[in-house]
Amino acid sequence: MQESESLQVEDKSRLIIEAIQEKKGHNIVTIDLTGVENSICDCFIICHGESVTQVGAIAESIEKKMKEEASIMAHHVEGLRNSQWVLIDYFDILVHVFQEEFRSFYRLEELWADGKVEQVEEEKQ
């Protein structure tokens, strides 16, 4: 059994969303892709930060929380160097952390609209 199989997708998603919220990530969206034929994973989690620094901090927060609380390491991380779009691959979950302008440009929510798209409520300040 791989490490990532020890927790259900919902439990891993909850940890990832908590990590994003801890760093004040914006407009968190989950896309359930389990019903989409030939999808590359079970779930996307998408959010954005306001700066290169915040995007990097969100990505680091996700990796740290998953490692410390679930003993799960990312299979692959892409985009940390410029932090415009960071992709964190947990096999069954792909996390996309964007700068806002790049999120608006790529519009992943529209591209994967065949999945079940859910907006995560923003935490009250």
Order of alpha helices (4+ residues) and beta strands (2+ residues): alpha-beta-beta-alpha-beta-beta-beta-alpha-alpha-beta
